[in-house]
Amino acid sequence: MSDIEAIRAQLLGDIEAAADAGAVEALRVAALGKAGSITGLLKTLGGMSPEERQVQGPAIHGLRESVTAALAARKDVLDAAALDVRLAAEAIDMTLPADAAPRGSVHPVSQVMDELAEIFADMGFAVATGPEIEDDWRNFTALNIPETHPARAMHDTFYFPDANAEGQKMLLRTHTSPVQIRTMMSQEPPIRIIAPGRVYRSDSDATHTPMFHQVEGLVIDRGIHMGHLKWTLETFLKAYFERDDIVLRLRPSYFPFTEPSAEVDVGYKQEKGRRIVGGNGDDEGHAWMELLGSGMVNRRVIANCGLDPDEWQGFAFGVGVDRLAMLKYGMDDLRAFFDGDLRWLSHYGFGALSVPTLSGGISA
């Protein structure tokens, strides 16, 4: 028993004096390893008589437990001290000035919206906005979209279960056209606006998402005709793509809210797996790509907004902002716009100081 107490005192003293984690580990091996002193004592229990084992067994096991506890306690003390030293060395002085280097990136959609605002502001257009939760009348009925139109179906539109105070169905707007309705009802012509913003439709694949961004344009004035529409679109696309060889083709189409209506195609060529906008689609190596929808504002829409269609005429157009960004900056999957991947954003994003200006270059 006296030998066990002597070993205990010696080991506990050595453990208390251990200066680092390496010393603690060496003491653990010397005491509890395969050839350790306490392990050797445990091996002697097999050669003792039952009477001796009853006396020596608890004493040896008690020694092992006390040494094990002392080793763990000393290791915790040393680890805490090491952490304190590390924290002191890595401390941040919050009184120092912040790093002047810019952090983060501007999302391509935000950048393109700023580019569009800059381009159309130069042509005399104002930016108009409206709520994303809209009523059925402004989103469909006022735009001459009949009750039986497929766009009103549940599989295409996100409806809310409850109607508003006037009994109208509420929904997530499927386009920014309700902003046109609100503008025509709230201000006197002439009107020149673009309406950028988020819109919602029940669709999802590589080129469609349930939420996407759209910009629509509206002009209401006296004597407006299709020539004004084509000039506006050509001027806009030349400024946006920063090319003078933009060629458009207007194909007859149908939209409930415009009459006549036209799909607008733009000439492009395929280059290194990318569609490069520019050039005549009838030239060798070029093709036509549908880009946006447009037309003269339907007389019924003008009348629904309280204006006289015999006095006021106008044109409207709409295009996906996300698609414009994909064409100009070379993205190939719309879903990546909403994944929140910082690697993608660091590659395709823009610096906070890259403000689009016509004088300095839209995408400079």
N, C-alpha and C positions, 0 to 999 in steps of 0.2 A: 504493500500500500504506500509505503514511504517512497519507493521508486516511482510509482505512478504520479504521486503528488509533485515529486521533483521534476518529472518530465513535463507535467502540466505547467508548473511555474516557469520552466525554461522556455517552452513553446509560446506561452502567452506573452512573456517578456519580449521574445524575438519578434513576434507578430506586431506588438505595439510599437516596436522600434523600426519596422519595415518602412523604408523611405519611398518606395514606389510600387506599382503594380507588379513589376518583374520580381521584386523581392518577396512579395506576398505569394506569388505563384511558386517560387522556389521553396518557400517554407511549406506550402501545401503538399508539394511532391515529396519533400523530406519526411513529412509526418504521415500523410495519407496515401502516398503512392504505393506501387506494388512492393517496393523495398523500403517503405517508410517505417519509422519507429513505432507508430501506433498500429500499423498493419501487422508488424512483427508481433506485438503483444496480443493482437486478436488471434493470431495463428497458434499461440501457446495454449489457448483455451481447450483445444482438442486433446492435449496430453495431461490435463488436470483431472483430479478426482471430482466426483459430483459435489462434494462438500467445498473443495477449493473453487470450483467453477461458480458456485453460488455466491462466493465472496468476491472473487476477482472479476467475474463477468460484468456485473453492474459498474464496477469502478472503471474498467477499461472502456466500456461503451460510453460512460459519462465523460471520460477524457476525450474520446473522439468527438462527441457532440459539442463540448465546450470549445475545442480547438476549431471545429468547423464553423461555429458561430463567430468566434473571434476573427477568423480569416475573412468571413463575409462582411463583418462590421468594418474591419480595417480597409477592405477593398472599397466599400461605399464611401468611407471618409476620403480616401485617396482620389476616387473618381470625382467626388464633389469638388475637391480642391483643384483638380485638373480642369474641370469645367469652369470654375471661377476664373482661373488664369486665362483660359481661352476666351471667355466672354469679355474680360477686361481688355484683351488684345484686339478683339473684333468690335469693340464698342464704336457706335456712330455718334459723332458730335452733331446734334440736331441744330446747332447754332451756325454751322457752316453753310455757305450759299449752295443752292441746289445745282446739280449738274446742268450746265447750259445746253448740252446736246439734246435735240428733240427726241421724244419717246413716243412710240405708237405710230399708227398709220391711219390715214383717212380712207374709209371704205370706197371702192370704185363706184358704187351707186351714188354715194354722197358727192363724190367728185364729179360724176357725169351730170347730176342735177345742178351743181354749181355752174358747169359748163353751159348747160341748156339755158339757165337763167341769164347768163352773161350774153349769150348769142341773141336770145329773143329780146332782151332789154335794149340791145342796139337797134332792133327793128321796131321799137316802140311798144312792146308787149309788157304787161304787168304780170306778176306772179300771184295767182289766186289759190286759196286753200279752202277746204271744207271738211266736215266730220267724216270719219271712216265708218261710223254707224249711221246708216241712212234709212229713210223711209221708202217704201215701195213706190210711192208716187214719183218722187224725184229721180229714183234710180231706174225706173222702167216706164211708168205711164206717161210722164211729161215728155219722155224721149220717143214717144210714138211706138213703144214696144208693146204689142198686144198681149192680152192675158194668156193666149195660147202659145206664145213664143217659147221655144226650148230654153232660152236663157233664164227664164223664170223657174225652171224645174229645180226641185230640191237637190238633184245630183250635180247641179252647176252652181248653185247659190247657197250661201250660208245664212239661213233664216234664224231669227230669234223666236222663242216660243210665244212671247207676249207682244201684243200690238201697242202702239203709243196711245196718247190721250184722244187722238182723233180717230182711233180705230184702224190705223194703217199698219200694215206689216212692217216690222223692222228687220234689217239685214246688214251684213257687212258689204259695203259697196263693191260692185263687180267691175267698176271702171270709175274714172274721175269725172265722167260726164255730169253727175249731179252738181259739181262745182259750176259747170256752165249754166245749168238751170238756175242755181242760186244767184249767180252773177247777173243774168239777164233779168231776174225778178227784183233785184235790189239796186240796180243802177241804170241810168239812161244811156242809150247808145250815143256815140260810137264806143264799141267795146273791143279791146285787143288784150287777150289774156292767154297765159298758159297755166295749166292746172297739173302740177306734178304731185305724186303721192302714192301711198300704198293702196293696193286693191286686192280683192280676195275672190278666188274661184276654186272649186273642188277639182283640182287636177294636180298631178305630181309625177314627173319623170325627169329625164336629163335636160329638157328644155322648158318644163313647166313646173311651177311650185304653187302650193295653195295660197301663198301670199307673194305678190311681186310688185314691181313699181311701174308706173305708167305716167306718161306726160301727154296731155291733150292740149290742143290749141283751139282758140275760138276768136273769130273776127265777125262783128256785126256792125254794118254801116250801110250807107246808101250806095247803090251801084256796084256792089261786090259781085265778082264773077270767078269762073274757074281759072282764068289767067292769073288772078291774084293768088289763088291757092298754089298753083304750080310754082310761081316765082318765089313765094314764101318758103316752100319745101326745098327748092333748089338752093336758095340762099342759106337756109338753115343747115342742110347736109354738107354743103361745101365748107362752111365754117366749122362744123363739128368734126368732120373727117380730115379737115385741113388739106383738101385737094380741090383743084379746079376742074378735074375731068369727071365730075359726078354727072351721070346721065340718068334721067328718070323716065319711066314709062307708066302712064296711067291707064289701067284696065277697068272697063265698066264692071261694077259690082253692085251689091245691095246691102244697105244698112237702113234700119227703120227710121233713124234720126237724121239721115241725109238723103237728098234727092236733087240732082243725080249723085251717085256714089262712085268711088274709084279706089281700087287697090293700087298702091304705089309700089312699083318695082324699081330696084336700083341695079345698075350694071356692076358686075364684080368679076374677079378672076381668082382661081385657086392657086395658092402659092405656098409651098412647104406645109401642106395640110391646113392652111388657113384661108378663109375667104377675105380677100382684099377688095374693099369697096372702091370702085373707080373704073372708068372705061365703059364703052358701049357694049351692051349685052349681045348685040348682033355681030360684033367683031370676032374674029377667030381667037379662040382661047378665053373668051369672056362669056358670061351667062347672065341671066336675070334672076334676081332674088327678091321675093316679096318682103317689104320692109314695114309698111304701115298702111292704115286705112284712112280714107278722107272723103270729103264731098261737100256739097252745098247744104247748109242747114235746112232741114225740112220745114215747109211753111207751117205745118201743124205744131212743130216744136216752138217756133217763134211765137205763134198765137197762144200756145199754152202758157207762155211766160208773160203774157199781157202786152205784147208788141204787135204792131200792124205789119203783117208780112208783105203787104203791098208797098210799104215804105222802106222797110228794113230787110236787107238780105245779109247773108254771111256764109262763111265756110268754117269747117272744123276738121281736125285730124287727130289721130292718136297713135302712139308708138310705145313699145315697152322699153323702159329705161335700162333694165337689166340686159335686154338684147342689144341695145346700142353699145353698152359697155363691153359685152362679149365680142362684138364685131370689131370694135376699135382697138381693144387691148388684148385680144387673143385668148380669152377664156373659152373652154369647150364644154363646160358642164355648169348649168345654172344652179344646181344644188349646192355647189361649193360656196356660193354667195352667202349661204345661211348656215354653214357648218360651224362657224366660229373657230376655224383652224388658224392659229397665229402664223404658222409657216406660210399658208396661202396668202394671208393678208400682208405679211412682210414682203412677199414677192410682188403682189399685184396692187398693194396699197399705195397711197400718195402721201407725201410729206405735208405736215400741217401748214407749211408756208407756200405750198404749190397752189396758189389761188389763181383760178382761170381768169385771164384778161385777153381781150381781143388784141390789144397792143403788144402784150408780152408773149402771146401764144396761148391758145386754149389749153393745151396739154403740156405746157412747158414745165 
